[in-house]
């Protein structure tokens, strides 16, 4: 069983930066993709960024140019560097892991979430 633990959330002012980290532990994982999702109050959970073992990255349009996802395959960690934060980035952020398919990713593992609050 894979266990994902997020850290780095907090409350910041608009324009600030924040770095989220996620560590995976447990048995050797079968996933080949990791990512970050977020869920704001009243909204559905949405994908923010994805990175594969091969290093390919994808971002939601709303965060392109501001957020950067990175991973260390040896340490089984994935980070999300968030710059130029906006109030609309306020959400609970979830680390995720899954397997690639031709049309996307089957997300099978989730962390408990870390809250990010951005005030204007």
N, C-alpha and C positions, 0 to 999 in steps of 0.2 A: 504494500500500500504506500502511495506517495503522499507526503505531507508537505504542504507549501505554507511558508510563513512570510508575511509582508512586514515591512518596517519603513519608517521615514515620513509618514503622514504628519500633518499638523495644520496650523492656521497661519496664514501669511497674508501680506498685502498684495494687491494687484501689482504686477510687474516683477514680483519676486521670483525666485527659483526654488525648486524643491527636488530632491532626489529620492525616489522610492526604490527599495531593494526587496528581492524575493529570493529565498533560499529553499531548495528542494531537498528532501531527505527521505530515507527509507530504502526499499529495494531498488535495484537498478531500474530506472524508468523505461517504459516502452514508448514514451512520447518523443516526437521529433520537432515539436514547435512549442514555444512559450509565448505568452503575451500578457497584456494588461487590458482589463475591461473596467468600466466605471458605471455607476448607477447613481443618478441624481434623484432627489425626492420627486416622486410622481412620474418618473421616467423609467423606461425599460433599460436593462443592462445593455451597454453597447461596447463594441470592441474599440480600443484606443490605438493599440500598436501590437504587432506580431513580429517575432523573429524566429527563424528556423535554425536548426543545427548548422546548416550550410551558410548562414549569415544573411539570408534574404530578409528584408524588412518591409513592412507595410504599415501605413498610418491612416487614421481617420483624417478626412479633409480638414476637420476643425482644429487639428493639432499639428499639421504639417508645418515644418519650419520652426516649431517651438519645442516639440518633444523629441527625444531621441531614446530609442530602446537599444540595449546592449546586453550581451550574454557572455558568460564564461562557461563553456561546456565542461571543463575539467572540474569546476567547483559547483556546477549545477545551480548557478545563480543567474538572475536576470534583473536588470535595473531599468528604471525609467527616469531620465533626466528631463525635468519640466522647467522650461524657461518662459519668461514673459507671461506668467500666469494671469488668468482673467477670472472674474467672478463666475462666469459660466463653466469654469473648470471644476467648480465645487461639486464633489461627489464622493462616494465611497469607491475606492479603487481596489480591484481584485487581481491578484496574480493568477494566472491560468496556465495549464499545460494540456496538450493534446496531440493528436496525430493528423498529419496533412492528408487531405484527399484532393481530388482533381478540382472540386468546386469550392474548396475552403478548408476549414479545420474542424475536426470533431473534438471539442473541448471536454475532457474527461475528469480533470482535477481542478480544484479551486481552493484558494486561500480564504481566510476568514474576512479579509478586507481591512483596509486602512483608510481613515477619513482624511480628506483634504478639503480645507475651507479657505477660500480666497475672498477677501473683503475689498471693497472699493474705497 
